[in-house]
Amino acid sequence: MSEYQYFEFQAIDLPLSAADREALRALSTRARITATSFTNHYEWGDFKGDPTRLMETCCDLHLYLANWGSRQ
């Protein structure tokens, strides 16, 4: 059985800067990154970033879901 993890970060107060988007791209080459969001899912790997750090630096909202029931 494979695992599934979904990560979403939203920038609500201010859009993500070009530097923020570049730093997010370094965390994942497959993520969908816009001026206001970072979205990615993992089936075999794991998110390489630190959700707490992203919330402190550039994002206002974080959603995490996993097929084994974890939510954040």
Beta strands, then each sheet from edge to edge (+ up, - down):
strand 1: 5-10
strand 2: 32-33
strand 3: 37-42
strand 4: 61-66
sheet 1: 2+ 3- 1+ 4-
end
